[in-house]
Amino acid sequence: MKKIMMILFALTLLLAGCAPNFNKQEEVIEENENADEQAIIPNYNISDSYYRTILPFKPSEARGLVVNNINTKYDLTEFETGLMRVAQNNFDTEKFFFQEGQHLDRDTIRSWLNREYTAGQLKKHKLEENENLGLNPIDDEKGDIEERNEKAPIYLAHILEHNYLVKDGDEKVKLGGVVIGLAMNSVHYYQKEQYGATFETPIGHKKIEEEGKKMAEEILTRLRGMEGLENVPITIALFEQQSRTSVVPGNFFAYAHAGEGSNKLGGWEKVDEKYVLFPSGEAEKNHREDLTSFLNFKQDVEKYFPNFNGVIGNGFYIGDQLNQLNIEIPIQFYGKAEAVGFTQYVTSRIMNMFPEYISVQVNITSVNGPEALIVRESNASEPFVHIYQ
C-alpha cells in the first residue's frame, strides 16, 4: 500500500510539473447558416486518438434519442466511440475538431427510422407522399404477423451524426466534414399484441450489409439536399448491434466516403474490428492463445479467493490481433486492507501474464461499488493503480 501511494504521489508531482496551461484557449468564430458565433478551441488534446471538442459544447437536437434505439449499454458506448475511430480515416485529429451533429434533428431521425408506407397507409395516417421518409421496409399488414416480421424486419435501429470542424483562416472555423453512423439490427424484436410477449427474428450479416449500403446511398442524397451540406465531405459507416442479452458490444464493419460535393459514395472499406467475450466458445475456437492467458489469470485469482469464479473479460480485436482487454472482477471484501492486498496481487498478475503489446484494464468492484482500477497501457513499464476511498 505504501509503495502504491508513493507511486501515485510521484505521478501527481510529475503531472503537475508537466501539465499544460489550460487557460490558453484559442478563440475563433464558428461559421454557420444563421449567424456566426464565438467559439473556443482547447489547446490541449489528451491523445492523438481523440478529437478536441469545440466549446461551448453544442448538444445535438437529437441528443438522448440513441438511448431508446440501441439494445445495450455496451452497444451504446461502442456506437459513439467507434464512429469517432471511423472518422479518423478521413478527418485528421490534428486538423479537425469534434462537434455533435447539428443537422439531423429528433423529428428527422424518427421519420427516417420509420417503415416506408404504402399509399393506403399514407392516407390512413393523413400524410403526403413527400412525408413518406421511412427507410425500413414496408409492412403491408397482410397475413400472419410472424410471417410479416420475418419477411420485413426492422433493419435500421438508429442514425447518429457527428460533425467535424476545421479552421478557415486564423480566426474562423467551419464545417469540414460529417460522419453518419447507421446502427443495424442483428435481431428484430416484435410483439404479436400490445403488451404481449416479445418475439425475435435473427437477421443475417449479409442481409444487414446489403440493406445498410442501400440506405446509406439514400441518406447521402437526402443530406446533399440540406442547407449547409451541399458540398461538405460525408462519411457513412455501418454498425451491427448485438442482441439485447449480449454482454459484448457490436462493431462497425464497413464505411464509405463521399468527397466534397460528390453525390455518390466511394468504394466501401472494411472495418476489421470485433469484441470477444472471455471465456467463450468463440475465444476457444478463434483465439486460443489469448484465451489461455486469460484462463491462467482467472485461475490465479481463484487461488487467492478459492470460492470465487466471476472473472469476465472483454477483448477488442483489430484484425486477428488483440488490442485491448477489459476485465471485470466483482468480489466481496470484508475490509479495505483486504481490497488493497487483492489489488496489489492482481496488478502483479497483469504485469506478468499478459503480453506487453496489449492494453489491459481491470475494474474491481463489490456490492459497495468500485473498489479499484488497474490500467496497464500497451508497452508501459508501470501500471496506473487507483484504490477508491
Backbone hydrogen bonds in HBPLUS format (Angstrom, degrees):
<---DONOR---> <-ACCEPTOR-->    atom                        ^
c    i                          cat <-CA-CA->   ^        H-A-AA   ^      H-
h    n   atom  resd res      DA  || num        DHA   H-A  angle D-A-AA Bond
n    s   type  num  typ     dist DA aas  dist angle  dist       angle   num
A0005-MET N   A0001-MET O   2.94 MM   4  6.21 163.3  1.97 155.1 159.2     1
A0006-MET N   A0002-LYS O   2.98 MM   4  6.18 152.1  2.06 143.8 151.4     2
A0007-ILE N   A0003-LYS O   2.98 MM   4  6.25 152.0  2.06 146.8 154.3     3
A0008-LEU N   A0004-ILE O   2.94 MM   4  6.23 161.4  1.97 153.2 158.0     4
A0009-PHE N   A0005-MET O   2.87 MM   4  6.04 152.5  1.95 144.5 152.4     5
A0010-ALA N   A0006-MET O   2.92 MM   4  6.11 158.5  1.97 145.3 150.9     6
A0011-LEU N   A0007-ILE O   2.88 MM   4  6.08 154.4  1.94 146.5 154.3     7
A0012-THR N   A0008-LEU O   2.93 MM   4  6.11 151.3  2.01 143.1 150.5     8
A0013-LEU N   A0009-PHE O   3.08 MM   4  6.40 157.4  2.14 147.5 152.5     9
A0014-LEU N   A0010-ALA O   2.93 MM   4  6.18 157.2  1.99 147.6 154.2    10
A0015-LEU N   A0011-LEU O   2.91 MM   4  6.10 165.5  1.93 152.8 156.2    11
A0016-ALA N   A0012-THR O   2.91 MM   4  6.04 152.7  1.99 144.4 152.6    12
A0017-GLY N   A0013-LEU O   2.98 MM   4  6.17 150.4  2.07 144.5 151.7    13
A0018-CYS N   A0014-LEU O   3.00 MM   4  6.21 142.8  2.15 144.3 154.7    14
A0019-ALA N   A0015-LEU O   2.79 MM   4  5.48 119.7  2.16 142.7 154.4    15
A0024-LYS N   A0021-ASN O   3.31 MM   3  5.99 163.7  2.33 116.1 120.2    16
A0025-GLN N   A0023-ASN O   2.95 MM   2  5.73 125.5  2.26 109.6  93.6    17
A0026-GLU N   A0041-ILE O   3.13 MM  15  5.09 173.7  2.14 147.8 146.9    18
A0041-ILE N   A0026-GLU O   2.77 MM  15  5.09 165.0  1.79 151.8 156.7    19
A0028-VAL N   A0039-ALA O   2.81 MM  11  5.26 169.8  1.82 146.8 150.3    20
A0039-ALA N   A0028-VAL O   2.79 MM  11  5.26 163.2  1.82 159.1 154.8    21
A0029-ILE N   A0171-GLU O   2.71 MM 142  6.09 145.9  1.82 138.9 149.6    22
A0173-VAL N   A0029-ILE O   2.80 MM 144  6.11 152.9  1.87 151.6 152.3    23
A0030-GLU N   A0037-GLU O   2.63 MM   7  5.12 165.5  1.65 164.6 164.3    24
A0037-GLU N   A0030-GLU O   2.98 MM   7  5.12 159.4  2.03 140.3 145.9    25
A0031-GLU N   A0173-VAL O   2.97 MM 142  6.26 171.2  1.97 172.2 173.0    26
A0040-ILE N   A0055-LEU O   2.64 MM  15  4.90 154.0  1.70 149.4 152.3    27
A0055-LEU N   A0040-ILE O   2.89 MM  15  4.90 170.2  1.90 152.0 154.1    28
A0050-TYR N   A0047-SER O   3.17 MM   3  5.57 168.0  2.19 112.7 115.4    29
A0098-PHE N   A0052-ARG O   2.76 MM  46  6.03 151.7  1.84 154.8 159.5    30
A0054-ILE N   A0098-PHE O   3.17 MM  44  6.24 159.1  2.22 158.7 161.9    31
A0063-ARG N   A0060-SER O   3.07 MM   3  5.04 157.8  2.12 109.6 110.5    32
A0065-LEU N   A0062-ALA O   3.10 MM   3  5.77 163.1  2.13 138.5 143.4    33
A0067-VAL N   A0064-GLY O   3.27 MM   3  5.68 139.3  2.45 105.8 114.8    34
A0068-ASN N   A0065-LEU O   3.16 MM   3  5.63 134.1  2.38 108.8 119.2    35
A0069-ASN N   A0066-VAL O   3.16 MM   3  5.23 139.2  2.33  99.3 110.7    36
A0070-ILE N   A0066-VAL O   3.12 MM   4  6.08 135.1  2.33 156.5 162.8    37
A0076-LEU N   A0072-THR O   2.99 MM   4  6.23 156.9  2.04 146.2 153.3    38
A0077-THR N   A0073-LYS O   3.14 MM   4  6.27 163.7  2.16 144.3 146.3    39
A0078-GLU N   A0074-TYR O   3.14 MM   4  6.32 170.7  2.15 150.3 153.2    40
A0079-PHE N   A0075-ASP O   2.78 MM   4  5.77 156.8  1.84 152.8 159.0    41
A0080-GLU N   A0076-LEU O   3.42 MM   4  6.59 156.4  2.48 141.7 146.1    42
A0081-THR N   A0077-THR O   2.97 MM   4  6.17 176.4  1.97 161.0 161.5    43
A0082-GLY N   A0078-GLU O   2.69 MM   4  5.19 148.1  1.79 133.8 144.7    44
A0084-MET N   A0081-THR O   3.14 MM   3  5.21 126.1  2.45  95.5 108.9    45
A0085-ARG N   A0081-THR O   3.21 MM   4  6.64 145.4  2.34 142.1 151.3    46
A0085-ARG N   A0082-GLY O   3.11 MM   3  5.03 119.5  2.50  91.1 106.1    47
A0086-VAL N   A0082-GLY O   3.02 MM   4  6.37 156.1  2.08 148.8 154.8    48
A0087-ALA N   A0083-LEU O   3.00 MM   4  6.21 151.9  2.08 140.8 148.5    49
A0088-GLN N   A0085-ARG O   3.16 MM   3  5.39 134.4  2.38 100.6 112.0    50
A0089-ASN N   A0086-VAL O   3.05 MM   3  5.78 165.4  2.07 120.8 125.5    51
A0090-ASN N   A0087-ALA O   3.03 MM   3  5.84 160.0  2.07 123.0 128.0    52
A0091-PHE N   A0087-ALA O   2.83 MM   4  5.75 150.5  1.91 155.0 162.9    53
A0095-LYS N   A0092-ASP O   3.15 MM   3  5.46 137.3  2.35 104.7 115.3    54
A0096-PHE N   A0092-ASP O   2.93 MM   4  5.90 159.7  1.97 164.1 169.4    55
A0097-PHE N   A0165-LEU O   2.78 MM  68  4.99 150.7  1.86 140.7 149.8    56
A0165-LEU N   A0097-PHE O   2.76 MM  68  4.99 159.3  1.80 150.7 151.1    57
A0099-GLN N   A0163-ASN O   2.94 MM  64  5.08 139.6  2.11 153.9 148.0    58
A0163-ASN N   A0099-GLN O   2.85 MM  64  5.08 160.4  1.88 176.2 171.1    59
A0101-GLY N   A0161-GLU O   3.16 MM  60  4.67 130.6  2.42 140.6 126.8    60
A0109-ILE N   A0105-ASP O   3.06 MM   4  6.34 170.0  2.07 161.4 163.3    61
A0110-ARG N   A0106-ARG O   2.99 MM   4  6.18 166.1  2.01 152.2 156.5    62
A0111-SER N   A0107-ASP O   2.98 MM   4  6.11 157.7  2.03 144.4 150.4    63
A0112-TRP N   A0108-THR O   3.02 MM   4  6.27 150.5  2.11 149.1 157.2    64
A0113-LEU N   A0109-ILE O   2.98 MM   4  6.19 140.2  2.14 147.6 158.5    65
A0135-LEU N   A0112-TRP O   2.86 MM  23  5.47 154.3  1.93 141.3 141.1    66
A0136-ASN N   A0114-ASN O   3.11 MM  22  6.00 160.9  2.15 157.1 151.7    67
A0116-GLU N   A0136-ASN O   2.78 MM  20  5.95 144.0  1.91 155.6 156.1    68
A0122-LEU N   A0118-THR O   2.94 MM   4  6.22 153.1  2.01 151.7 158.9    69
A0123-LYS N   A0119-ALA O   3.14 MM   4  6.40 158.7  2.19 145.1 150.3    70
A0124-LYS N   A0120-GLY O   2.95 MM   4  6.17 153.4  2.02 142.8 150.6    71
A0125-HIS N   A0121-GLN O   2.94 MM   4  6.13 153.7  2.01 148.3 153.8    72
A0127-LEU N   A0122-LEU O   2.85 MM   5  4.98 171.6  1.85 146.1 149.0    73
A0126-LYS N   A0123-LYS O   3.14 MM   3  4.87 154.0  2.22  96.4 104.0    74
A0131-GLU N   A0128-GLU O   2.95 MM   3  5.33 157.0  2.01 111.6 119.0    75
A0132-ASN N   A0129-GLU O   3.05 MM   3  5.28 163.2  2.07 112.7 115.9    76
A0133-LEU N   A0131-GLU O   2.98 MM   2  5.52 129.6  2.25 105.8  91.0    77
A0148-ARG N   A0144-ASP O   2.99 MM   4  6.28 157.9  2.04 153.3 160.3    78
A0149-ASN N   A0145-ILE O   3.05 MM   4  6.22 155.8  2.11 144.2 149.3    79
A0150-GLU N   A0146-GLU O   3.04 MM   4  6.26 146.9  2.15 145.0 154.2    80
A0151-LYS N   A0147-GLU O   2.90 MM   4  6.02 151.3  1.98 146.9 154.8    81
A0152-ALA N   A0148-ARG O   2.87 MM   4  5.95 154.0  1.93 145.6 152.8    82
A0185-ASN N   A0155-TYR O   2.77 MM  30  5.26 162.8  1.80 151.8 157.8    83
A0157-ALA N   A0183-ALA O   2.76 MM  26  5.42 162.7  1.79 165.6 170.2    84
A0183-ALA N   A0158-HIS O   2.93 MM  25  5.09 164.3  1.96 146.4 150.8    85
A0160-LEU N   A0181-GLY O   2.90 MM  21  4.95 162.3  1.93 144.8 150.3    86
A0181-GLY N   A0160-LEU O   2.78 MM  21  4.95 163.2  1.80 147.3 153.3    87
A0162-HIS N   A0179-VAL O   2.87 MM  17  5.16 156.6  1.92 156.7 163.2    88
A0179-VAL N   A0162-HIS O   2.90 MM  17  5.16 169.0  1.91 152.8 155.7    89
A0164-TYR N   A0177-GLY O   2.85 MM  13  5.00 154.8  1.91 156.7 151.4    90
A0176-GLY N   A0164-TYR O   2.71 MM  12  5.63 151.7  1.79 143.1 153.0    91
A0177-GLY N   A0164-TYR O   2.98 MM  13  5.00 122.0  2.33 148.0 149.9    92
A0166-VAL N   A0174-LYS O   2.83 MM   8  5.58 158.3  1.87 160.7 166.6    93
A0174-LYS N   A0166-VAL O   2.86 MM   8  5.58 159.7  1.90 157.9 161.2    94
A0168-ASP N   A0172-LYS O   2.66 MM   4  5.05 174.8  1.66 134.2 135.0    95
A0178-VAL N   A0233-PRO O   3.01 MM  55  6.45 150.9  2.10 152.4 161.7    96
A0235-THR N   A0178-VAL O   2.87 MM  57  6.33 158.9  1.92 157.3 164.3    97
A0180-ILE N   A0235-THR O   2.79 MM  55  6.19 161.8  1.82 159.1 164.8    98
A0237-ALA N   A0180-ILE O   2.81 MM  57  6.23 162.1  1.85 166.4 172.7    99
A0182-LEU N   A0237-ALA O   2.88 MM  55  6.19 160.8  1.92 164.6 171.0   100
A0239-PHE N   A0182-LEU O   2.87 MM  57  5.88 166.0  1.89 161.8 157.1   101
A0184-MET N   A0239-PHE O   2.64 MM  55  5.81 179.7  1.64 173.8 173.9   102
A0241-GLN N   A0184-MET O   2.96 MM  57  6.07 162.8  1.99 163.8 168.8   103
A0203-ILE N   A0186-SER O   2.79 MM  17  4.94 165.1  1.81 139.5 135.8   104
A0188-HIS N   A0201-THR O   2.83 MM  13  5.03 173.4  1.83 142.6 144.6   105
A0201-THR N   A0188-HIS O   2.78 MM  13  5.03 146.9  1.89 140.9 152.1   106
A0190-TYR N   A0199-PHE O   2.93 MM   9  5.36 157.1  1.98 143.9 148.8   107
A0199-PHE N   A0190-TYR O   2.75 MM   9  5.36 176.1  1.75 171.1 170.8   108
A0196-GLY N   A0193-GLU O   2.91 MM   3  5.14 152.6  1.99 134.2 132.0   109
A0208-ILE N   A0204-GLY O   3.05 MM   4  6.35 158.5  2.10 152.3 159.0   110
A0209-GLU N   A0205-HIS O   2.90 MM   4  6.12 164.5  1.92 157.0 160.1   111
A0210-GLU N   A0206-LYS O   3.03 MM   4  6.21 158.7  2.08 143.1 149.2   112
A0211-GLU N   A0207-LYS O   2.95 MM   4  6.11 171.6  1.96 156.1 157.6   113
A0212-GLY N   A0208-ILE O   2.86 MM   4  5.90 158.6  1.91 148.3 155.4   114
A0213-LYS N   A0209-GLU O   3.05 MM   4  6.12 162.4  2.09 149.4 152.7   115
A0214-LYS N   A0210-GLU O   3.26 MM   4  6.42 154.4  2.33 141.3 148.2   116
A0215-MET N   A0211-GLU O   2.95 MM   4  6.19 159.0  1.99 151.8 157.2   117
A0216-ALA N   A0212-GLY O   2.93 MM   4  6.09 151.5  2.01 144.7 153.0   118
A0217-GLU N   A0213-LYS O   3.30 MM   4  6.55 153.0  2.38 144.1 148.3   119
A0218-GLU N   A0214-LYS O   3.44 MM   4  6.77 158.1  2.49 143.2 148.3   120
A0219-ILE N   A0215-MET O   2.86 MM   4  6.12 159.4  1.90 156.2 162.6   121
A0220-LEU N   A0216-ALA O   2.96 MM   4  6.16 156.7  2.02 148.3 154.0   122
A0221-THR N   A0217-GLU O   3.21 MM   4  6.49 157.9  2.26 143.8 148.9   123
A0222-ARG N   A0218-GLU O   3.07 MM   4  6.41 155.6  2.13 148.3 154.8   124
A0223-LEU N   A0219-ILE O   2.85 MM   4  6.10 157.4  1.90 153.8 160.2   125
A0224-ARG N   A0220-LEU O   2.98 MM   4  6.18 158.8  2.02 152.7 157.7   126
A0225-GLY N   A0222-ARG O   3.12 MM   3  5.24 140.2  2.29  98.3 109.7   127
A0226-MET N   A0223-LEU O   2.96 MM   3  5.31 166.7  1.98 115.6 119.2   128
A0229-LEU N   A0226-MET O   3.10 MM   3  5.57 165.1  2.12 132.1 134.7   129
A0261-GLY N   A0231-ASN O   2.83 MM  30  3.78 127.3  2.11 100.2 111.0   130
A0234-ILE N   A0258-ALA O   2.92 MM  24  5.20 160.6  1.96 151.4 157.2   131
A0258-ALA N   A0234-ILE O   2.72 MM  24  5.20 168.1  1.74 161.9 166.3   132
A0236-ILE N   A0256-ALA O   2.94 MM  20  5.58 163.0  1.97 162.5 168.1   133
A0256-ALA N   A0236-ILE O   2.94 MM  20  5.58 154.1  2.01 150.9 158.7   134
A0238-LEU N   A0254-ALA O   2.80 MM  16  5.41 166.7  1.82 161.4 163.9   135
A0253-PHE N   A0238-LEU O   2.94 MM  15  6.04 156.6  2.00 160.4 166.1   136
A0240-GLU N   A0251-ASN O   2.99 MM  11  5.65 168.3  2.00 149.1 145.5   137
A0251-ASN N   A0240-GLU O   3.27 MM  11  5.65 139.4  2.45 137.4 141.3   138
A0246-SER N   A0243-SER O   3.26 MM   3  5.45 166.5  2.28 109.7 113.8   139
A0271-VAL N   A0253-PHE O   3.03 MM  18  4.50 170.1  2.04 104.7 105.3   140
A0255-TYR N   A0269-GLU O   2.98 MM  14  5.38 147.5  2.08 144.5 154.4   141
A0269-GLU N   A0255-TYR O   2.77 MM  14  5.38 173.8  1.77 165.1 164.7   142
A0266-GLY N   A0257-HIS O   2.83 MM   9  5.41 157.9  1.88 131.3 138.4   143
A0262-SER N   A0259-GLY O   2.97 MM   3  5.36 164.7  2.00 128.9 133.1   144
A0319-GLY N   A0272-ASP O   2.78 MM  47  5.19 153.2  1.85 145.3 152.6   145
A0274-LYS N   A0317-TYR O   3.11 MM  43  5.35 146.3  2.23 143.3 147.3   146
A0317-TYR N   A0274-LYS O   2.84 MM  43  5.35 174.8  1.84 168.9 170.0   147
A0276-VAL N   A0315-GLY O   2.82 MM  39  5.06 155.2  1.88 144.9 153.1   148
A0315-GLY N   A0276-VAL O   2.81 MM  39  5.06 166.8  1.83 160.9 156.6   149
A0278-PHE N   A0313-GLY O   2.86 MM  35  4.65 162.8  1.89 136.7 133.8   150
A0313-GLY N   A0278-PHE O   2.88 MM  35  4.65 174.4  1.88 148.8 148.3   151
A0284-GLU N   A0280-SER O   3.05 MM   4  6.33 156.2  2.11 145.7 152.2   152
A0285-LYS N   A0281-GLY O   2.93 MM   4  6.11 149.3  2.02 146.0 154.5   153
A0286-ASN N   A0282-GLU O   2.87 MM   4  5.90 171.7  1.87 156.4 158.6   154
A0287-HIS N   A0283-ALA O   2.86 MM   4  4.81 145.6  1.98 125.8 134.4   155
A0291-LEU N   A0287-HIS O   2.96 MM   4  6.16 157.3  2.01 153.9 161.4   156
A0292-THR N   A0288-ARG O   2.91 MM   4  6.12 150.2  2.00 146.3 153.7   157
A0293-SER N   A0289-GLU O   3.23 MM   4  6.58 156.6  2.29 146.4 151.1   158
A0294-PHE N   A0290-ASP O   3.07 MM   4  6.37 158.9  2.11 148.3 154.2   159
A0295-LEU N   A0291-LEU O   2.82 MM   4  6.05 163.6  1.84 156.3 160.5   160
A0296-ASN N   A0292-THR O   2.95 MM   4  6.13 152.8  2.03 147.5 154.5   161
A0297-PHE N   A0293-SER O   3.08 MM   4  6.32 154.5  2.15 143.3 150.1   162
A0298-LYS N   A0294-PHE O   2.83 MM   4  6.11 162.2  1.86 154.0 159.3   163
A0299-GLN N   A0295-LEU O   2.85 MM   4  5.98 152.7  1.93 142.0 149.4   164
A0300-ASP N   A0296-ASN O   3.08 MM   4  6.33 151.0  2.17 142.3 149.2   165
A0301-VAL N   A0297-PHE O   3.06 MM   4  6.42 153.5  2.13 150.8 158.0   166
A0302-GLU N   A0298-LYS O   3.01 MM   4  6.29 154.1  2.08 147.2 154.4   167
A0303-LYS N   A0299-GLN O   2.99 MM   4  6.29 133.1  2.21 138.9 151.6   168
A0304-TYR N   A0300-ASP O   3.21 MM   4  6.54 144.9  2.34 140.5 148.8   169
A0304-TYR N   A0301-VAL O   3.11 MM   3  5.17 122.7  2.46  94.9 108.9   170
A0305-PHE N   A0301-VAL O   3.02 MM   4  6.37 154.9  2.08 147.8 154.9   171
A0308-PHE N   A0305-PHE O   2.99 MM   3  5.52 155.9  2.05 132.7 132.3   172
A0312-ILE N   A0328-GLU O   3.22 MM  16  5.43 164.9  2.24 150.1 154.8   173
A0328-GLU N   A0312-ILE O   2.89 MM  16  5.43 166.2  1.91 163.9 168.1   174
A0314-ASN N   A0326-ASN O   2.78 MM  12  5.14 144.0  1.91 145.7 157.6   175
A0326-ASN N   A0314-ASN O   3.02 MM  12  5.14 173.2  2.03 138.9 140.2   176
A0316-PHE N   A0324-GLN O   2.76 MM   8  5.10 168.1  1.77 157.9 161.2   177
A0323-ASN N   A0316-PHE O   2.83 MM   7  5.70 165.2  1.85 160.9 165.9   178
A0324-GLN N   A0316-PHE O   3.33 MM   8  5.10 155.9  2.40 135.9 140.3   179
A0318-ILE N   A0321-GLN O   3.07 MM   3  5.50 160.2  2.11 157.1 155.9   180
A0321-GLN N   A0318-ILE O   3.24 MM   3  5.50 156.6  2.30 124.5 124.6   181
A0359-SER N   A0323-ASN O   3.23 MM  36  6.42 178.2  2.23 142.2 141.7   182
A0325-LEU N   A0359-SER O   2.81 MM  34  6.25 157.9  1.86 164.6 171.6   183
A0361-GLN N   A0325-LEU O   2.95 MM  36  6.37 160.6  1.99 157.7 161.2   184
A0327-ILE N   A0361-GLN O   2.76 MM  34  6.15 165.2  1.78 163.4 168.6   185
A0363-ASN N   A0327-ILE O   2.89 MM  36  6.31 163.2  1.92 169.0 173.2   186
A0329-ILE N   A0363-ASN O   2.89 MM  34  6.15 165.6  1.92 167.3 164.7   187
A0365-THR N   A0329-ILE O   2.99 MM  36  6.23 160.7  2.02 139.8 145.3   188
A0331-ILE N   A0365-THR O   2.75 MM  34  6.11 170.0  1.76 160.0 159.8   189
A0339-ALA N   A0335-GLY O   3.28 MM   4  6.64 152.7  2.36 143.6 150.7   190
A0340-VAL N   A0336-LYS O   2.91 MM   4  6.19 158.2  1.96 155.5 161.2   191
A0341-GLY N   A0337-ALA O   2.96 MM   4  6.14 165.7  1.98 149.6 153.4   192
A0342-PHE N   A0338-GLU O   2.99 MM   4  6.15 159.3  2.03 146.8 152.5   193
A0343-THR N   A0339-ALA O   2.96 MM   4  6.11 154.3  2.02 144.2 151.3   194
A0344-GLN N   A0340-VAL O   2.99 MM   4  6.27 158.0  2.04 152.1 157.5   195
A0345-TYR N   A0341-GLY O   3.09 MM   4  6.33 155.4  2.16 143.7 150.4   196
A0346-VAL N   A0342-PHE O   2.91 MM   4  6.17 164.9  1.93 155.3 158.6   197
A0347-THR N   A0343-THR O   2.93 MM   4  6.07 158.5  1.98 148.8 154.8   198
A0348-SER N   A0344-GLN O   3.12 MM   4  6.40 157.2  2.17 146.0 151.1   199
A0349-ARG N   A0345-TYR O   3.10 MM   4  6.42 152.7  2.18 147.4 155.1   200
A0350-ILE N   A0346-VAL O   2.96 MM   4  6.23 155.0  2.02 152.1 158.6   201
A0351-MET N   A0347-THR O   3.13 MM   4  6.38 164.2  2.16 151.9 155.2   202
A0352-ASN N   A0348-SER O   3.19 MM   4  6.29 140.3  2.35 139.2 149.2   203
A0353-MET N   A0349-ARG O   2.90 MM   4  5.74 143.8  2.03 151.2 158.4   204
A0358-ILE N   A0355-PRO O   3.23 MM   3  5.86 166.5  2.25 118.1 122.2   205
A0379-ASN N   A0356-GLU O   2.62 MM  23  4.86 164.4  1.64 143.1 144.1   206
A0360-VAL N   A0376-ARG O   2.89 MM  16  5.17 162.1  1.93 148.5 150.8   207
A0376-ARG N   A0360-VAL O   2.82 MM  16  5.17 172.6  1.83 162.8 165.1   208
A0362-VAL N   A0374-ILE O   2.81 MM  12  5.05 162.2  1.85 150.3 155.9   209
A0374-ILE N   A0362-VAL O   2.97 MM  12  5.05 161.0  2.01 148.3 153.1   210
A0364-ILE N   A0372-ALA O   2.95 MM   8  5.08 177.2  1.95 154.4 154.7   211
A0371-GLU N   A0364-ILE O   2.75 MM   7  5.47 162.4  1.78 155.2 153.9   212
A0372-ALA N   A0364-ILE O   3.12 MM   8  5.08 156.8  2.18 138.6 139.6   213
A0366-SER N   A0369-GLY O   2.93 MM   3  5.29 158.7  1.98 143.8 150.4   214
A0369-GLY N   A0366-SER O   2.98 MM   3  5.29 165.6  2.00 112.6 117.2   215
A0388-TYR N   A0371-GLU O   2.99 MM  17  5.27 146.6  2.10 125.4 135.0   216
A0373-LEU N   A0386-HIS O   2.80 MM  13  5.18 156.4  1.85 152.5 160.3   217
A0386-HIS N   A0373-LEU O   2.86 MM  13  5.18 162.4  1.89 154.7 159.5   218
A0375-VAL N   A0384-PHE O   2.82 MM   9  5.06 162.5  1.85 153.2 158.2   219
A0384-PHE N   A0375-VAL O   2.74 MM   9  5.06 167.7  1.76 153.8 157.4   220
A0380-ALA N   A0377-GLU O   3.12 MM   3  5.36 152.6  2.20 134.4 129.3   221
